[in-house]
């Protein structure tokens, strides 16, 4: 049973967007070496139609640490046009008086499994981990994304989430490629795929791989085994990269294609970013040393409950930390987590991100950031609200590699923004309106602007299906 959209405009636009956006696949005659990190499954994403809109009399967090009181923001043709305190509405623009409300960039979740672990949570829908071996850079998260997951519309309506990175799970040392999506209703994954967003590689260290595979009496069964198998795999990838470089330079017979090694070659050449599940500070340090050994960079450590212990090292290496506000103690490697982790990492000048890793947490990331903000202030770290918003939009956009197009309210960037009905760091505040590429996709005041799924509407014969 497919997704049912209440709004007729959204339904009509959906068909048009998906049909008009179909792109021809890359030529089969393209040399394999030219496709190792490019995308043979192109995005067919087409923005929903929007109208020129001016939101006035609001408090604006621009996503990069700036704040405008009694401000206005104008967007048209899918982009931010202007923001400030004296912005004029062009002829024909929709004008919204937001007195007493806030405008922010849409939230970007750098760590989600929506679509790969969708609701309802049943074994038949569990597609996030290829647990048949610890090294699987060959699998791609996008090939398991179910676009009808009701978690997407809930993240939009309850959490103001406009983009999100879908990652494979953390059972494997090399979990596979990630995909970044725009949070729009679509019939296919390609219809949600963020155009031109770089791929990521999901890796994992610590307890998960050694437990999953050690329990099968196979490697890795220890943290030593984790690193040994990582290093052995990267050594093969370096040799694979060398062979292809030589072929591209000198010609001759092409090396045998390996789609898993293609991904690792993309990492070594800086086209695919590494997102590493890692809890303990000592393991993060080892991973950074390993990255230097083999010539790649780590974009972000995810979960990173001990980042506060090595925040200066993370800053010096330019590595982001994607963290929870207060999850800790649920396993031994999470035991040293502290509620001040996020503000301490921020205070050290390191890249700081609030993430979810959870279909419920993604609906209240603003509240997670608020908890971290309060915990910092309680220990004397004074971080302003507008600066803390960087944890939710600009920094995750930077970690994914889309900060040139979204994550902040700057002229020319995508008009991905949220009108909140109060201070967005209050537990009482909800999104009132959410725009993606300037199209109003959610409006709490208009029932026809609320995309819902079968799970909200009920099974056949249940509920109001008008």
Buried (B, 14 or more C-beta within 10 A) or exposed (E): EEBBBBBEBBBEBBEEBBEEBEEEEBEEEEEBBEBBBEBEBBBBBBBBBBEBBBBBBBBBBBBBBBBBEEBBBBBBEBBBBBBEEEBEBEEEBEEBEBEEBBBBBBBBBBBBBBBBBBBEEEEEBBBBBBBEEBBBBBBBBBEBBBBBBBBBBBBBBBBBBBBBBBBBBBBBBBBBBBBBBBBBBBBBBBBBBBBBBBBBBBBBBBBBBBBBBBEEEEBBBEBEBBBEBBEEBBEBBBEBBEBBBEBEEEEEEEBEEBEBBBBBBBBBBEBBBBBBBBBBBEBBBBBBEBBEEBBBBBBBBBBBBBBBBBBEBBBEBEBBBBBBBBBBEEEEBBEBBBBBBBBBBBBBEBBBBBBBBBBEBBBBBBBBBBBBBEBBEEEEBEBEBBBBBBBBBBBBBBBBBBBEBBBBBBEEBBBBBBBBBBBBBBEEBBBBBBBBBBBBBBBBEEEEBBBBBBBBBEEEEEEEEE
